[in-house]
Amino acid sequence: MWRDKAKKIYSGSVKNSNNRLRLVIAIIFLLAGSLIYKLFNVSIAQCDWYTALASSQHQIYSKLKPNRGQIYLKDKVDNQEQFYPIATNKDFAFLYAVPKDIKDPAAMAESVYNYFDRNNQGNRVITATSTDSSSSAAVVAVNLTKDQIIQEYMSHLDKPGDPYEPLKNKISSDDLLGFYASLITSTTTPVTADDLDIENEKVVYKNASSTKSAVVNIPGLGFDFQNYRYYPENEIGAQVLGYVSNVDDEEKGHYGLEGFFNDDLSGKFGSLKTERGAKSNMTIVDDQQYVKPEDGSDLVLTIDRNVEFYACEKLQESVKQHGATGGSVIVISPKTGAIMAMCSEPSFNPNDYNNVKDISVFNNPATFYQYEPGSVFKVVTMSIAIDQGKITPATTYKDEGEIMINGWPKPIKNSDFSTHGGHGVVDMNTVLDFSLNTGAIFAMKQVGPKVFADYVKNYGFGERTGIELGSEGPGNIGNLFQNKVKEIDAAVASFGQGIAVTPLQMIMPYQAIANHGILMKPYIVDAIIRPTGKTEVTAPEEVHQVVSDKTAETIKAMLVNVVEKGHAKKAAIAGYYIGAKTGTAQVATPGGYSTTDYEHTFIGIAPIENPAFVMLVKLDDPKDAQFAESTALPLWRDIADFMLQYYQIPKTRK
């Protein structure tokens, strides 16, 4: 019996041993399978990932920033043409914080605010990423209080243990020294920016004593220098240029030339793959892993620096003198369509674009904003009727001072009706001399609304000129192209009301008249210089012949008559024959026209025999005079007189 019992015990023991053995073997197989799977996953399935991970421990990949192309104006020095950079690149300080070393973040935030933001409190422009480089949607204006600005700084400064936080970019050397001086000055030891200097990217005392360190050390504050866009002339021609934002070390142009030519100016980023050595030194792996950055192309503008500076300065003075809300000046070469000068007010400083009060200032009023031009449009109407052979300068009609139009409840009057009444029987020269609305309507009626509308379109109204400045207004002459044009629409359009034009569109008919009736395409970039050294020169482009050479010469003579005998007498310049026309237009308001607000425009050609330039001057709602002959005309004459002397244009009359 005991043998049977022993045998049973032995049999159970063997069975348990076999089970344990199988379990151990199963575990070993599972571990081995897991190990094999892991090896497969690491060496094959995730090979690329682990290779990249290992590489990151030993290699560094860097984007290499190209130099942004420069923008040049033409500059005449000692009768030699040179180029002057109006948009270039310059090193500015980038201020950063080391929060872990800052003892009092609130005090530091207050100091940064007091120096950099107090004078610009509430004005901030945030530049957003946008696929449309020239679009106003790329920027957002925000108004911040002092507390909000300080809180913004605190979000960077109050981070215990944080080794790095960006604080302020694009700081000039003078401002950097001034800021450091404000931090270390005291009532007992006053310090100014003049006491400090920058050496080896450190702020130092100019006259440090042997007992005091020369280096100014502010715990938790540091800076380095980075390359940014820089505009040496500040506000001059700002709307023509636009500005450049710098987000995440990538520059992007907005508005104007910077936006329109952003791809050309930006260049292409390069790259550098380097090996991290034992002591953190770096060596290029091989030539295949170094891609050289390609610098941006340079732009050479048709604008003359001296004319631009003078015109912009005089425009600014005139806007202030007459209490105008703004204004524009455009000077164009009649033979080529090249823009010789263009500027507007109010302007902005593209070096400090993020502190503007209203982002609408980024738009170029000379090309973007539309207005009803008034009597300067009568030259267009007169040229149409003359070109069609329906009138001559000697054609007469009887001016009653006012006229009724079918379908309109009240008479259309001349601007001088209340003081002069009717002028009686007058010719077409008198119509321009005294800017008679009734005469413009008479001339339009001789050709009819359809022919009139077709010519207006051929002059370029109602569509963009295509100038290389991004956003451009198309104007609006739609009421002249309805199935049945209303008589009132054609009537008021004949003297420049009821239609919308941009200043650039309005100067172009005068350019065509000065150029034998040939309309040119306006352009502002004379040449593009590629990084390879290749220069692409812009060729003047004819659009088409709008009126005949004979018509153009006739209109030029009539414009001289306006200066000699009409409303533009004050535009006369001794020694020259000048042709010009004034324009005073009521500002359209909902339901009618303002009785107090006016747009003043003056356009002239000089000298008339061999035109060197055509210039438009426009002032928005000047407060001290009702008519353009007292505001825009004197500004035009001042700039024209300067240009005639500057270009040494010979006098042709005694």
TORSE-332527 format. One record per residue (C-alpha): x, y, z. Coordinates in steps of 0.25 Angstrom, whole numbers, plus 2048, in hexadecimal, padded with zeros to 3 digits. Last residue first. Example, Ala and Ser with C-alpha at 12.3 -4.5 7.8 and 13.67 -1.06 7.14 Angstrom:
8377FC81D;8317EE81F;
This chain:
82BA226E1;827A146DC;82EA076D9;835A046E6;83F9F86E6;83C9ED6EF;8489EB6F9;8429DF6FF;8429E570D;83E9F2708;8319ED701;82F9E470D;82F9EE718;8269F7710;81C9EB70E;81D9E871D;8199F6721;80F9F7716;8079EB71A;8079EF729;8019FD724;7F79F671C;7F29EC726;7ED9F7730;7E8A0472B;7E59FF71C;7DF9F3722;7D39FA727;7CC9FB735;7D7A0073D;7DB9FF74C;7D69F174F;7DD9E8745;7D49DC742;7DE9D273C;7EA9D9734;7EE9D4726;7FA9D771E;7FC9D1710;8089D3708;80C9D16FA;81B9D16F6;8259D56EC;81B9DA6E2;8219E06D5;8199EC6D1;8109EC6DE;81B9ED6E8;8169E86F0;8089E16F1;7FE9E36FD;7F49DD705;7ED9E3711;7E49DC71B;7DC9E1727;7D29D772D;7C79DF735;7BF9DE742;7B59E9746;7A89E773E;7AA9D873E;7A39D1732;7979C8731;7909BD737;79B9B673F;7A79C073D;7AF9C3730;7BA9CE733;7B89DA72A;7C39DC71F;7CD9E771D;7D69E5711;7E09EE70B;7E69EC6FD;7F49EE6F7;7FD9F26EB;80A9F96EE;812A016E5;820A046EB;829A106EE;822A156FB;819A0A701;80AA0C700;802A03709;7FBA1070F;7F3A12703;7ECA05704;7DEA0A705;7DFA0F6F6;7E7A196EE;7F5A146EC;7F4A076F4;7E7A036EE;7ECA076E0;7F89FE6E2;7EE9F36E4;7E79F76D7;7F49F56D0;7F69E76D6;7E89E46D1;7EB9E76C3;7F89E06C3;7F19D36C8;7E79D46BE;7F19D56B3;7F99C96B8;7EC9C26B7;7E49BC6C4;7E59AF6CB;7F19A96C5;7F499C6CC;7FB9966D8;8099996D5;8139926DE;8209986E2;82B98D6E4;82F9886F2;83D9846F3;8419766F8;84F9776FD;85796A6FF;86196A70A;85E95C70F;85796271B;84D968711;84C97770F;83E97B70B;83D988703;834995702;82A99170C;81F99C70D;816999701;80A9A06FA;80599A6ED;8069A46E2;7FA9AB6DB;7FD9B26CE;7F69BF6CB;8039C66C6;80A9C36D3;8059CF6DB;7F79CB6D8;7FA9BD6DD;8009C26EA;7F49CB6EC;7EB9BF6EA;7F49B76F4;7F39C1700;7E59BD704;7E89AE704;7F39B070E;7EA9B9717;7E09AE717;7D39B0710;7C49AF714;7B89B470C;7AC9BD70F;7B49CA70E;7BF9CD704;7BA9D86FB;7B59CF6F0;7B19C46FB;7A69CE6FF;79F9CE6F2;7A19BF6EF;79B9BB6FC;78F9C56FA;78C9C06EC;78A9B26F2;7929A86EA;78999D6E4;78F98F6E5;7989946EF;7A79986EB;7A89A66F0;7A39A26FE;7AE9986FF;7B99A3700;7BF99E70D;7CE99E710;7D7992710;7DE99471D;7EC98F71E;7F1985728;7FF981724;80998B720;80E987712;80599070A;7FA988703;7F29946FF;7E698E706;7D898F6FE;7CC9996FE;7D49A56F8;7DF9A16EE;7DE9AC6E4;7D79A26DB;7CC9A06E5;7C99AF6E5;7CA9AF6D6;7BF9A46D6;7B69AB6DF;7B69B86D7;7B39B06CA;7A79AA6D2;7A39B76D9;7A29BF6CC;7AC9C66C4;7A79D46C4;7A09D26D2;7AE9D16D8;7B29DE6D3;7A59E56D9;7A79DE6E6;7B59E36E7;7B09F16E4;7A59F16EE;7AF9ED6F9;7B79F96F6;7C69F96FA;7C9A076F8;7D5A056EF;7D09F86EA;7C29FC6E6;7C9A096E1;7D1A016D7;7C59FA6D2;7BEA076CE;7B5A116D5;7A7A176D2;7A2A1C6E0;7AAA1A6EC;79EA176F5;79DA1A704;7A9A2070A;7A9A1F719;79FA1471B;7A2A0D70E;7B1A0C711;7B19FD712;7A99FC706;79B9F6708;7939E9706;7849EC707;77B9E5710;7719D970E;77A9D0705;7729C76FB;7769D06EF;7829D96F3;7809E86F6;78B9F16F4;7929FC6FC;79BA086F9;793A0C6ED;79FA096E4;79CA0B6D5;7A5A026CC;7B1A046C4;7BB9FC6BD;7C9A036BC;7D19F86C3;7CB9EE6B9;7BE9E66BA;7B89D96B4;7C59D46AD;7C59C76B5;7D39CB6BB;7CD9D86BF;7C29D26C7;7CA9C86CE;7D59D26D1;7CB9DB6D8;7C59D06E0;7D39CC6E5;7D79DA6E8;7CA9DC6F0;7CF9D16F9;7D89DB701;7CA9E1704;7C69D770F;7CF9CB713;7C49C271A;7CC9B9723;7D39AC724;7DE9A772D;7E899D729;7F29A3720;7F69B1725;7F09AD733;7FA9A2735;7F5999740;7FD99874C;7F69A3753;7EA99A754;7F199475F;7ED99F769;7F59A3775;80299F770;80C99877A;80F98B773;814992766;82099876E;82B997763;820998759;81E9A775E;8109AB75A;8099B5751;7FD9BE751;7FF9C2747;8039BD739;80F9BB731;8139B8722;81F9BD71A;8259BB70C;81B9B0708;81F9AB6FB;8149AB6F0;81E9AC6E5;81C9B96DD;8139C06E8;81D9BE6F3;8149BE700;8139C670D;8099C2717;8069CA724;7FB9C672E;7F39CC739;7EE9CB747;7E49D0751;7E69DE74D;7E99E9757;7EE9F274C;7FC9F4752;7FD9E6757;7FA9E074A;8039EA743;80F9E774C;80D9D874A;80C9DA73B;8189E373B;8219D8742;81B9CD739;81E9D572C;82C9D9730;8309CB735;82A9C4728;8319CE71F;83E9CC726;83D9BD726;8399BC717;82F9B1716;8309A770A;83499C714;840992715;83C98571B;84697C721;84496C720;84496472D;85095C732;85194D72F;85594573B;86093B738;85C92C73A;866924742;863915744;869911737;87691873A;87990E745;87790D755;87A91C758;88191D765;87C921772;883923780;87A91E78C;886919793;88490B78F;88090F781;87291277C;87290F76D;86C91A764;86091B759;85F928753;85392E74C;850939742;843942742;83F948735;83E957731;835960738;83596C72E;830964722;82595D72A;821969731;81F972724;811976726;812976736;81F97E737;81B98772B;80E98C732;80798473C;80E979745;81B972744;81F96674C;82B963754;82D95575A;834955768;82895076F;82095C76A;827968764;81E97275E;82297A751;81C98774D;81598E742;81E995738;81599E730;80C9A173D;8199A5744;81E9AF739;8259B8744;8219B3752;82F9AE756;8399B274C;8439A8750;83999C750;83F990757;83B981755;841979761;84E971763;85096C771;85997177D;85996A78B;85396E798;85396A7A6;84B96D7B3;8499647BF;85496B7C8;8589797C1;8679797BF;86D9867BA;87B9827B6;88698C7B9;8899857C7;88C98F7D2;8999927D9;8A19967CD;8979A07C9;88D99E7BD;88D9AA7B4;8849A57A8;87C99C7B1;87998F7AA;86D9887A4;87097A79E;86F975790;87E97678E;87F984792;87298D793;87499B79A;86F9A27A6;8709B07AC;8699B77A0;85D9AE7A4;85B9B57B1;85F9B17BF;85B9B97CC;8639B47D8;85C9BA7E5;84E9BB7E0;8509AD7D9;8539A87CB;8559997C9;8489957C2;8469A27BA;8559A17B5;8529937B0;8459997A8;84D9A47A2;85899B79E;84E992797;84699E791;8539A478B;857996785;84A99577F;84098A784;83A98177A;835977784;82F976792;82D96C79C;83195E798;8319547A4;83D94B7A8;8429437B5;8349417BB;83693D7CA;82C9477CF;82394C7C4;81E95A7C7;8269617BB;81F95C7AF;81095D7B4;8149697BC;8179707AF;80996E7AA;8049727B7;80B97F7B6;8059817A8;7F797E7AE;7F99877BA;7FD9937B1;7F19917A9;7F198A79B;7EB98E78E;7EC983783;7ED985774;7EE97876C;7F7976760;7F796C755;7E896F751;7EE97C74B;7F297373F;800975739;80696873C;7FA960739;7FD95273F;7FB95874D;80295675A;7FE960764;80596E767;800974774;800983775;80098A782;7FC998787;7F6999795;8029A079B;80C9A5791;8139AF799;8139A67A5;81899A79D;82799879C;82D99F7A9;82199F7B3;81D9917AE;82A98A7B0;82C9907BD;81E98C7C2;82197E7BD;82E97E7C5;8289837D2;81D9787D0;82796D7CE;82F9707DB;83B9677DD;83E9637CE;8489587CD;83E94D7CA;8379567C0;8439577B6;83D9627AE;83F96579F;842972797;845971788;84E97C784;84E982776;85797F76A;85398575D;84D982750;84898B744;83C99373F;83E9A173A;84C99D735;8529A872C;8569A571E;85F9AF716;85D9B870A;8689C2708;8659D1707;86D9D4713;8649CA71B;8579C5715;8509BA71C;8479AF717;8409A8721;84499A726;83D98E72C;846983733;845974731;84396C73E;850965743;84E956743;84C94F751;853941752;84A937759;85292E762;85291F764;85B91A770;86190C771;86690377C;85A901785;85090477A;8578F9772;8538EF77C;8448F377C;8458F376C;84A8E576C;8408E1776;8358E676D;83A8E1761;83C8D3766;82E8D276C;82A8C5765;8378C0762;8428C076D;8398C5778;82C8BD775;8348B0771;83C8B177E;82F8B3786;8298A877F;83589F782;8358A3791;8268A0792;82789378C;83388F795;82B8947A1;81F88C79D;82888079A;82E8817A7;8218827AE;81C8767A7;82886E7AB;8268727B9;81786E7B9;81A8617B2;82585E7BD;81B8617C8;8118587C2;81B84D7C0;81F84E7CF;81084E7D3;80E8407CB;81B83B7D1;81683E7DF;8098387DC;80F82B7D7;81882A7E3;80C82C7ED;8048217E6;8108187E6;81281B7F4;8048177F7;80480B7EF;8118077F6;80B809804;800800800;
